Amino acid sequence: MSFCSLLSIEFLKLKRSKIGLLLLAPVVMMWVPSVLNADMNFDTRGIAIAPEYNFFIQGFMGMVWFMLPASLVICTVLLTQTERANKGLLKMLSLPVSPAKLCLVKFLILLLLAVAQLGMTICAYYISAAAASHIQGYDFLLDPLFVLRVAACLYAGAIPMAAVFWMLATLVRTPIFSVGIGLASIVPSVLVLNTKIWFLYPMSYPFYLLMTEYGKAAPGVYETQVQWLPWLPVAVGITILALAIAALRFGATERRA
């Protein structure tokens, strides 16, 4: 089967799931408090940052640090466990299709789900910023090109993290352990970010990119330049290694059955 055929099959499976609601829930949870507490963006505690940028950064901060990674963890487990529960994976592997190709198709679906959630986040930001602007009598809306650029950077930074989560979901068959390991790995990301080896920890990448934007909006708070070396080659290496392991181990138990 071709890559496109496998992709279309996976899309049909998604239509029958309620994964969209799973992606929307954390977005709503993040932005409703931002509207209710919009007045706090004027109290910057001596930090030289405009309220509209403060509104944007604070709203995205919780999303990037925990909600987006947590959504990826849960989605990876759902994508693997749904197949195993209904013996769908065994049926797919009985077809003339490479397990590695099927693995990469499912990973692409995971990345597309991340795109969908970030799209929801952008929409929620503009709805929330418009509501906060009306309530506070201050324009919190930022240039769409700026918002899209930042969102695209955050998405790119999340790809290595998604690859690691996908590898874990492929290797760990028990859902509760897979979710537990994934969620536990998110928590120390902020602490790791303050060490010299932060680039070895993919779960810190999106937050690192957001903090560089924070540094640009609030001079003196954080560094404003992305440290491409050694980060970029390490990130690419981690992504390739994680996907290679996932591809090799994908459906290994079913193939032995």
C-alpha positions as CSV (number, residue, x, y, z in Angstrom):
1,M,0.0,0.0,0.0
2,S,1.2,3.5,-0.7
3,F,1.9,6.1,1.9
4,C,-1.1,8.2,0.8
5,S,-3.4,5.2,1.0
6,L,-2.3,4.5,4.6
7,L,-2.7,8.2,5.4
8,S,-6.3,8.2,4.2
9,I,-7.1,5.1,6.3
10,E,-5.7,6.8,9.4
11,F,-7.8,9.9,8.7
12,L,-11.0,7.7,8.5
13,K,-10.1,6.3,11.9
14,L,-9.7,9.8,13.3
15,K,-13.2,10.8,12.1
16,R,-14.7,8.0,14.3
17,S,-12.8,9.1,17.3
18,K,-13.4,12.0,19.8
19,I,-9.8,13.1,19.8
20,G,-10.8,16.6,18.6
21,L,-12.5,17.2,21.9
22,L,-9.4,16.0,23.7
23,L,-7.4,18.6,21.9
24,L,-9.8,21.4,22.5
25,A,-10.3,21.0,26.2
26,P,-6.8,22.2,27.3
27,V,-7.0,25.1,24.9
28,V,-10.2,26.3,26.6
29,M,-8.7,25.7,30.1
30,M,-5.7,27.9,29.2
31,W,-7.4,30.9,27.7
32,V,-10.6,31.3,29.8
33,P,-8.5,32.3,32.9
34,S,-6.5,34.7,30.6
35,V,-9.7,36.7,29.9
36,L,-10.9,36.6,33.5
37,N,-7.5,37.9,34.8
38,A,-6.7,40.2,31.9
39,D,-6.2,43.2,34.3
40,M,-3.1,41.4,35.7
41,N,-1.2,42.0,32.5
42,F,-0.9,45.7,33.4
43,D,1.0,44.7,36.6
44,T,4.3,43.5,35.1
45,R,6.2,43.6,38.4
46,G,8.8,46.0,37.1
47,I,9.4,44.0,33.9
48,A,9.5,46.2,30.8
49,I,6.9,44.4,28.7
50,A,3.8,45.7,27.0
51,P,0.5,44.3,28.3
52,E,-0.5,42.8,24.9
53,Y,2.8,40.8,24.8
54,N,2.4,39.8,28.4
55,F,-1.1,38.6,27.6
56,F,0.2,36.6,24.7
57,I,3.2,35.1,26.5
58,Q,1.4,34.2,29.7
59,G,-1.4,32.6,27.7
60,F,0.9,30.4,25.6
61,M,3.2,29.6,28.5
62,G,1.0,27.1,30.2
63,M,0.0,25.6,26.8
64,V,3.6,25.1,25.7
65,W,5.0,23.9,29.0
66,F,2.4,21.3,29.9
67,M,-0.8,21.2,27.9
68,L,0.7,20.6,24.4
69,P,3.2,18.0,25.6
70,A,0.5,16.3,27.7
71,S,-1.8,16.2,24.7
72,L,0.9,14.6,22.6
73,V,1.5,12.0,25.3
74,I,-2.2,11.1,25.4
75,C,-2.6,11.1,21.6
76,T,0.4,8.8,21.1
77,V,-1.1,6.3,23.5
78,L,-4.5,6.5,21.9
79,L,-3.1,6.0,18.5
80,T,-1.3,2.8,19.6
81,Q,-3.8,1.4,22.1
82,T,-6.9,1.8,19.9
83,E,-5.2,-0.4,17.3
84,R,-4.2,-3.0,19.8
85,A,-7.6,-3.1,21.6
86,N,-9.4,-3.9,18.3
87,K,-6.7,-6.0,16.8
88,G,-6.5,-3.3,14.1
89,L,-2.8,-3.3,14.1
90,L,-2.6,-7.1,13.6
91,K,-5.0,-6.7,10.6
92,M,-3.0,-3.8,9.1
93,L,0.3,-5.8,9.5
94,S,-1.3,-8.7,7.6
95,L,-1.6,-6.4,4.6
96,P,1.3,-5.9,2.2
97,V,2.6,-2.9,4.0
98,S,5.9,-2.2,5.7
99,P,5.6,-1.8,9.5
100,A,8.1,1.0,9.4
101,K,5.9,2.9,6.8
102,L,2.8,2.3,8.9
103,C,4.7,3.7,12.0
104,L,5.8,6.8,10.1
105,V,2.2,7.4,8.9
106,K,0.9,7.3,12.4
107,F,3.6,9.7,13.5
108,L,2.6,12.0,10.8
109,I,-1.0,11.8,12.1
110,L,0.4,12.8,15.5
111,L,2.1,15.8,14.0
112,L,-1.1,16.8,12.2
113,L,-3.0,16.6,15.5
114,A,-0.4,19.0,17.0
115,V,-1.0,21.4,14.1
116,A,-4.7,21.2,14.8
117,Q,-4.3,22.0,18.5
118,L,-2.0,24.9,17.8
119,G,-4.5,26.2,15.3
120,M,-7.2,26.0,18.0
121,T,-4.8,27.8,20.4
122,I,-4.3,30.6,17.9
123,C,-8.0,31.0,17.4
124,A,-8.6,30.9,21.1
125,Y,-5.9,33.5,21.6
126,Y,-7.6,36.0,19.2
127,I,-11.1,35.3,20.7
128,S,-9.7,35.8,24.2
129,A,-7.6,38.9,23.2
130,A,-10.7,40.4,21.6
131,A,-12.8,39.7,24.7
132,A,-10.1,41.1,27.0
133,S,-9.7,44.2,24.9
134,H,-13.5,44.8,25.2
135,I,-13.5,44.3,28.9
136,Q,-10.3,46.3,29.7
137,G,-10.6,49.0,27.1
138,Y,-7.1,48.2,25.8
139,D,-6.0,46.6,22.6
140,F,-4.5,43.2,23.4
141,L,-4.5,42.0,19.8
142,L,-1.1,41.4,18.2
143,D,-0.1,41.2,14.5
144,P,-1.2,37.9,13.0
145,L,2.1,37.4,11.3
146,F,3.9,37.6,14.6
147,V,1.5,35.1,16.2
148,L,1.8,32.7,13.3
149,R,5.6,33.0,13.3
150,V,5.8,32.2,17.0
151,A,3.3,29.3,16.7
152,A,5.3,27.8,13.8
153,C,8.5,28.0,15.8
154,L,6.8,26.3,18.8
155,Y,5.5,23.6,16.5
156,A,8.9,22.9,15.0
157,G,10.4,22.7,18.5
158,A,7.8,20.2,19.5
159,I,8.6,17.7,16.7
160,P,11.6,16.1,18.5
161,M,9.5,15.8,21.7
162,A,6.7,14.2,19.7
163,A,9.2,11.7,18.3
164,V,10.4,10.7,21.8
165,F,6.8,10.3,23.0
166,W,5.9,8.2,20.0
167,M,8.9,6.0,20.6
168,L,7.8,5.5,24.3
169,A,4.3,4.7,23.2
170,T,5.6,2.1,20.8
171,L,8.0,0.5,23.3
172,V,5.8,0.5,26.4
173,R,2.7,-1.5,25.8
174,T,0.9,-0.8,29.1
175,P,-1.1,2.5,28.6
176,I,-0.8,3.6,32.2
177,F,2.9,3.2,32.2
178,S,3.3,4.9,28.9
179,V,1.2,7.9,30.0
180,G,2.9,8.0,33.3
181,I,6.4,8.1,31.9
182,G,5.4,10.7,29.3
183,L,3.7,13.0,31.8
184,A,6.5,12.6,34.3
185,S,9.1,13.7,31.7
186,I,7.3,17.0,31.2
187,V,7.5,18.3,34.7
188,P,11.3,18.8,34.9
189,S,11.5,20.6,31.5
190,V,11.6,24.1,33.1
191,L,14.4,23.0,35.5
192,V,16.4,21.4,32.7
193,L,16.1,24.6,30.7
194,N,18.3,26.4,33.2
195,T,21.1,23.9,32.8
196,K,23.9,23.8,30.2
197,I,22.7,20.6,28.8
198,W,19.1,21.7,28.1
199,F,19.5,20.8,24.4
200,L,19.6,17.1,25.3
201,Y,16.1,17.2,26.7
202,P,13.5,17.6,23.9
203,M,10.6,18.2,26.3
204,S,12.2,21.6,27.0
205,Y,12.4,22.8,23.4
206,P,9.0,24.5,22.9
207,F,9.3,26.3,26.2
208,Y,12.8,27.4,25.3
209,L,11.6,29.0,22.1
210,L,8.8,30.8,23.9
211,M,11.2,32.1,26.5
212,T,13.4,33.6,23.7
213,E,10.3,35.4,22.5
214,Y,9.7,36.6,26.0
215,G,13.3,37.9,26.1
216,K,12.6,39.9,22.9
217,A,9.4,41.4,24.4
218,A,10.9,42.0,27.8
219,P,14.6,43.0,27.5
220,G,16.8,41.6,30.3
221,V,14.5,38.8,31.3
222,Y,15.9,36.0,29.1
223,E,18.3,35.6,26.2
224,T,16.9,36.8,22.9
225,Q,18.9,34.7,20.5
226,V,18.4,31.0,19.8
227,Q,21.5,28.9,20.4
228,W,21.4,26.9,17.2
229,L,24.6,25.1,18.0
230,P,24.7,22.5,19.4
231,W,20.9,22.5,19.7
232,L,19.9,22.0,16.0
233,P,22.1,18.9,15.2
234,V,21.3,17.3,18.5
235,A,17.5,17.9,18.0
236,V,17.7,16.4,14.5
237,G,19.7,13.4,15.8
238,I,17.2,12.8,18.7
239,T,14.3,12.9,16.2
240,I,15.9,10.5,13.8
241,L,17.0,8.1,16.5
242,A,13.6,8.0,18.2
243,L,11.8,7.4,14.9
244,A,14.2,4.7,13.9
245,I,13.7,2.9,17.2
246,A,9.9,3.3,16.9
247,A,9.9,2.0,13.3
248,L,12.0,-1.0,14.3
249,R,9.8,-2.0,17.3
250,F,6.4,-1.0,15.9
251,G,4.1,-4.0,16.0
252,A,6.9,-6.3,17.1
253,T,4.7,-8.3,19.4
254,E,1.9,-8.6,16.8
255,R,4.4,-9.8,14.2
256,R,5.6,-12.6,16.5
257,A,2.0,-13.7,17.2
